[in-house]
Amino acid sequence: MGKGSKKQPPPAKPDWKILEEVVAKIQRYLLPDADVRHNHRVKGKSGRRRQLDVTVSYKIAGVPIFVVFECKRRNKRPVPMEEVEKFAGTLRDVREMQVGATVGVMVSRTGFDAGAKAIARQEQVALRNYRETDETDWAKLIAKGAWLTFYEPDFNVEQAQVTLQGEPIPHTVPWGCLSSMPKEGRSGPPL
């Protein structure tokens, strides 16, 4: 670099990649003993290598389960039927090569159109909507009238525990739900 040139910050991650990473992180949290992979490449029955957004391998009662997540980040429109059909084809191709049950889950921030829902039922693909938490979610989780202030610590927190006065059981919240708060903290009126 020449004199006076500034070092450029790394480019921001694309939204689709962030969604895939969030889905993988949620699965690791929910199934800590499972093998969770992001951007997993597997060989299908067709002989082609398939890129899978997120996969989860684990056993239930000794039976292997292989779950494939397809993450769709669209701006405003719901996921169309053609996207679900394409994913179902990928599942059929990899299902033949995996030991145990293969389950397909499609995740979207914008929902799914009627045709996509119909194909998903026919192909046995689970559809899930993802959205960021908001103030309404916190009000339901914690209770109206509660005051909270969150500060991002200098260390890696996996979960936070919120104990409410008068509540017999503390509420454990995955840190990913809290990390959408601004770094300088979030304080405000009662929820």
Backbone torsions as a table, in degrees:
resi	resn	phi	psi	omega
1	MET	NA	140.1	179.7
2	GLY	-80.2	172.5	178.9
3	LYS	-63.1	138.2	175.6
4	GLY	81.3	-8.1	179.5
5	SER	-80.2	141.4	-178.4
6	LYS	-96.7	143.1	175.8
7	LYS	-72.7	128.0	-178.7
8	GLN	-78.7	138.4	176.2
9	PRO	-68.5	154.7	178.9
10	PRO	-62.3	148.6	-180.0
11	PRO	-64.4	148.0	179.0
12	ALA	-67.8	147.7	177.8
13	LYS	-68.6	142.2	175.3
14	PRO	-67.1	151.0	-178.3
15	ASP	-56.0	-38.1	-178.1
16	TRP	-64.2	-36.5	-179.4
17	LYS	-71.3	-37.8	177.7
18	ILE	-62.6	-43.2	178.7
19	LEU	-60.6	-44.6	178.3
20	GLU	-60.5	-43.6	-179.7
21	GLU	-65.2	-37.9	177.9
22	VAL	-64.7	-45.0	178.6
23	VAL	-60.3	-44.4	178.2
24	ALA	-62.1	-42.9	-179.5
25	LYS	-63.4	-41.3	178.4
26	ILE	-62.4	-42.8	-179.6
27	GLN	-65.9	-38.0	177.0
28	ARG	-63.8	-37.1	179.2
29	TYR	-68.9	-44.6	-177.2
30	LEU	-71.9	-34.4	-177.7
31	LEU	-128.1	74.9	-174.5
32	PRO	-62.3	-23.0	-180.0
33	ASP	-92.4	-2.1	-178.6
34	ALA	-82.9	159.8	173.7
35	ASP	-92.2	102.1	-178.7
36	VAL	-104.3	126.4	-178.7
37	ARG	-126.7	137.6	175.0
38	HIS	-103.5	138.0	179.9
39	ASN	57.9	49.5	-177.2
40	HIS	-82.1	133.2	177.2
41	ARG	-111.0	124.7	179.4
42	VAL	-130.3	154.0	177.9
43	LYS	-87.8	129.1	179.1
44	GLY	-91.0	174.4	178.2
45	LYS	-59.0	-30.6	179.6
46	SER	-68.7	-12.4	-175.7
47	GLY	91.8	-9.9	179.2
48	ARG	-83.5	146.0	174.6
49	ARG	-83.4	130.1	-178.0
50	ARG	-109.2	134.9	175.4
51	GLN	-91.2	123.7	179.4
52	LEU	-115.5	129.2	-175.1
53	ASP	-57.2	-54.5	179.6
54	VAL	-143.6	135.5	173.7
55	THR	-126.4	149.6	178.0
56	VAL	-130.9	122.7	176.2
57	SER	-116.7	128.0	177.6
58	TYR	-159.3	176.9	179.9
59	LYS	-123.1	141.7	172.1
60	ILE	-121.0	119.6	-177.8
61	ALA	51.6	39.4	177.9
62	GLY	80.9	-2.5	-179.7
63	VAL	-96.3	123.7	179.5
64	PRO	-69.9	138.5	177.8
65	ILE	-124.4	134.6	178.5
66	PHE	-124.2	114.4	-177.9
67	VAL	-109.6	131.7	179.4
68	VAL	-113.9	125.9	176.5
69	PHE	-106.2	131.4	172.6
70	GLU	-113.2	121.0	-176.3
71	CYS	-104.6	127.8	-179.2
72	LYS	-117.9	117.4	177.2
73	ARG	-109.5	104.3	178.9
74	ARG	-114.8	156.3	-177.4
75	ASN	-70.9	-57.1	-176.2
76	LYS	-135.9	-33.3	-173.5
77	ARG	-81.9	147.5	175.4
78	PRO	-65.4	158.2	177.9
79	VAL	-65.2	130.0	-179.1
80	PRO	-84.4	167.6	-179.5
81	MET	-53.9	-41.2	-176.1
82	GLU	-60.1	-34.2	179.6
83	GLU	-68.0	-39.4	178.9
84	VAL	-69.5	-39.4	177.4
85	GLU	-60.8	-43.2	179.2
86	LYS	-62.4	-44.8	179.1
87	PHE	-63.5	-41.2	178.8
88	ALA	-60.7	-37.7	176.7
89	GLY	-64.5	-41.4	176.7
90	THR	-62.1	-43.6	178.9
91	LEU	-60.4	-44.2	178.8
92	ARG	-59.6	-39.2	-178.6
93	ASP	-67.6	-43.7	-177.3
94	VAL	-83.5	-24.1	-178.9
95	ARG	-58.3	-38.5	-177.9
96	GLU	-67.6	-23.1	-174.9
97	MET	-99.2	-6.9	-177.2
98	GLN	-100.7	145.5	175.2
99	VAL	-86.8	130.7	178.8
100	GLY	93.8	-178.6	-177.2
101	ALA	-69.4	140.2	174.0
102	THR	-115.7	124.4	-178.1
103	VAL	-117.0	139.2	177.6
104	GLY	-111.1	135.1	178.2
105	VAL	-131.5	127.2	176.7
106	MET	-109.0	129.3	-177.1
107	VAL	-115.4	134.1	-179.9
108	SER	-141.3	150.6	174.2
109	ARG	-88.6	-14.6	-173.4
110	THR	-116.1	7.6	178.3
111	GLY	82.2	-166.7	-173.4
112	PHE	-137.8	140.8	178.2
113	ASP	-76.5	171.9	-175.3
114	ALA	-59.9	-40.8	178.9
115	GLY	-63.6	-39.7	178.6
116	ALA	-63.8	-41.5	179.4
117	LYS	-64.4	-40.1	179.8
118	ALA	-64.9	-45.5	179.1
119	ILE	-64.3	-40.2	180.0
120	ALA	-61.0	-42.7	177.5
121	ARG	-62.7	-44.7	-178.7
122	GLN	-63.4	-40.2	-176.4
123	GLU	-93.8	0.9	-178.8
124	GLN	58.0	49.0	174.7
125	VAL	-105.4	125.8	177.0
126	ALA	-78.1	136.4	178.0
127	LEU	-110.3	133.4	179.8
128	ARG	-133.3	140.3	175.6
129	ASN	-100.4	138.8	177.3
130	TYR	-118.8	137.0	172.7
131	ARG	-149.3	158.0	178.7
132	GLU	-71.6	152.5	175.6
133	THR	-71.4	153.2	177.1
134	ASP	-138.3	-177.2	-176.5
135	GLU	-58.8	-36.2	179.9
136	THR	-62.6	-41.8	178.5
137	ASP	-60.4	-43.1	-179.0
138	TRP	-65.8	-37.5	178.8
139	ALA	-62.2	-39.5	178.9
140	LYS	-69.6	-39.6	-176.5
141	LEU	-71.7	-42.8	-169.7
142	ILE	-98.9	-49.1	178.3
143	ALA	127.4	148.8	178.5
144	LYS	-65.4	144.8	177.7
145	GLY	88.9	-3.0	179.4
146	ALA	-83.5	143.2	176.3
147	TRP	-108.2	133.7	177.4
148	LEU	-135.1	142.9	170.6
149	THR	-133.0	125.9	179.8
150	PHE	-115.9	134.0	173.3
151	TYR	-123.3	137.1	178.7
152	GLU	-76.7	122.0	-178.6
153	PRO	-77.1	170.5	178.4
154	ASP	-85.4	3.8	179.3
155	PHE	-125.1	170.6	-175.5
156	ASN	-86.6	113.1	178.9
157	VAL	-100.1	129.1	179.4
158	GLU	-89.6	-33.5	177.5
159	GLN	-155.4	160.7	177.7
160	ALA	-123.3	150.4	178.6
161	GLN	-117.9	126.1	-179.4
162	VAL	-112.6	119.4	177.3
163	THR	-109.3	121.6	-178.3
164	LEU	-95.6	140.8	179.2
165	GLN	-61.9	131.5	179.4
166	GLY	86.2	-5.3	178.4
167	GLU	-97.2	128.4	-177.7
168	PRO	-73.6	-25.7	-175.3
169	ILE	-118.0	125.4	176.3
170	PRO	-68.1	150.5	178.6
171	HIS	-98.3	123.2	176.8
172	THR	-98.5	127.8	-174.8
173	VAL	-121.2	129.0	175.6
174	PRO	-58.9	138.4	-177.7
175	TRP	-58.8	-30.9	179.1
176	GLY	-56.5	-30.2	177.6
177	CYS	-71.0	-30.2	-177.5
178	LEU	-87.5	-24.3	-171.2
179	SER	-71.3	-6.2	176.3
180	SER	-79.0	-6.6	176.3
181	MET	-70.2	149.1	177.5
182	PRO	-60.3	151.0	-177.2
183	LYS	-60.0	-33.0	-176.7
184	GLU	-77.6	-1.2	177.9
185	GLY	107.4	166.7	-179.2
186	ARG	-138.9	121.4	178.0
187	SER	-138.0	145.1	-178.4
188	GLY	-169.5	-166.5	-178.0
189	PRO	-69.5	168.0	178.6
190	PRO	-54.7	144.5	178.4
191	LEU	-76.7	NA	NA
